Amino acid sequence: MAHIDAGKTTTTERILYHSGKIHKMGEVHEGKAQMDFMDQEQERGITIQSAATTVYWQGHQINIIDTPGHVDFTAEVERSLRVLDGGIVVLDGKKGVEAQTETVWRQAKKYKIPRLIFINKMDGVDNVEKFDENLKSIREKLHTIPLPVQFPIGAGRELEGVVDIIEQKAYYCQMGDKEEKYQIKDIPTNLLEKAKQYRRELIEKIIEHDEKLALKYLEGEQLSVEEIKKLLRQATLTGKHFPVFCGSAYKYVGVKLVLNGVVDYLPSPLDMAEIPVFSLRDKNKAGKILANSYIYNVNQDKKERISQLVRVHANDKEKIKEVGAGDIAAAINLEHTITDKETGQMIIAGMGELHLEVSMERLRREYKLDIESKPPKTGGRGHDARIWITFEPNKGKGFEFVDAKKGQDMSSKDAEEVKEGLEEAMSSGLLLNYPLLDVKATLLGGKRHEVDTQPGDFKNAAVLAFRENKEKLGLVLLEPIMQLQVIVPKDYMGDILANLGSRRATIENTKEEEDNTYIDGKIPLKEILNYSTILRQLTKGRGTYSMHLSHYQEVPKETLEKILKEEKILLGE
């Protein structure tokens, strides 16, 4: 995970090659990277969707997700981090910590993900001091103490390899050597004192994690390489200490050593704390999912049947019968996931214009769909019949149906049809076709025709009766109000508050933590549809936000008039 153009996908390509997963590498700038398999990724030279694969290194299985770096696809990063055990944060050595680096760091911190840091592109820096500038950038912008386990030998065109601080050895390699072969030598005299100082500082920062080793160290004994690695692993697993590696993925320097670091310091699934699970059947099966079994969809609060499971490598799929703890797989044909039965449109949500543009283009290219796009709204369908029914407000109580018919002209089944028709009609409303809430309907009666009444006629009659009362119902438009949190560097707080005020936001709380300001409040959904782009412009890419539905409230009269005017223009009236 990283800011855009830091080199994540190139690093992943090198890992795939070194682990034997692929035998020919594709370059991002040539549009041929294995993990950027979508046409638009290859054309734009960016990662758009998270791509998963599996490799094997030193007898260990490593599941990898290569995430996007563009701010518009930050949700792709977050949904990946929720299920991962560890991460590699890639920095551009020329630039250090950038705006989206801060975002993914906060996301990883939120989910308590242990991390390694790889300072990449050391072949493109002006001087070797850039490594120290990167460490300073990590301390100041990420508010954490980096733990270098390497530092570069040379920089730019003079990059020759890295010094291993723990082993106190120099790893020399030839830039551009695809096999990344190392010659392990003694540390050059001019770098020896620097290497020893780094080692002392490293041990002093992690020694607290083992009492026996701490006592041994304080008594003046030397710690072995294995003992230091054990300490560093324990420190990394706390999520508070972060080993730092360096090199150049593009020029084949340091990638194998980062892979070694994954094995040495990042957790396996067995190292992670247990999480609560919903077991639908036998408790003994909670640690794996079988094809043709059921899982619990947390978002939809429904059971979901897994008809097929596949292991993925970018866009290649391999059918499998089960998936276990720590594995990454894809489930096909989920009935209740990305489906919304309340709307007649397909709603596509995105973090910004680029995200939505890419999604639309995928539908056209990959699925050959002739589509047009509009702002989201709900719709329904009409029917034709007659019925006797009354409507009244039912504030805060939702929909209530009262069967008060007299005589035998209608059956109970007919009354059920009326109720079903009303529920269907309310789902698409009368005002701008939005769903209607809080209505009490009383069925007074109806009449069957001996010959012509067909199944469904009373349902259609209810729909028409509902719509014919449009002018009498005294409808108001409710809009979704979102609970919002904006996180920005504190220097930008004034501009952000002013902008939120212009968007009908209500600010509830602001607090400062380290160099950031956290702004909490509520805002109408309509006012924040293009907010990611505005926030990026106002904060030079350093601000982020999250939101979820809070409640619905009546749209102010002047806003309603504006919406009605916009809708008429949209509909060409």
Order of alpha helices (4+ residues) and beta strands (2+ residues): alpha-alpha-beta-beta-alpha-beta-alpha-beta-alpha-beta-beta-beta-beta-beta-alpha-alpha-alpha-beta-alpha-beta-beta-beta-beta-beta-beta-beta-alpha-beta-beta-alpha-beta-alpha-beta-alpha-beta-beta-alpha-beta-alpha
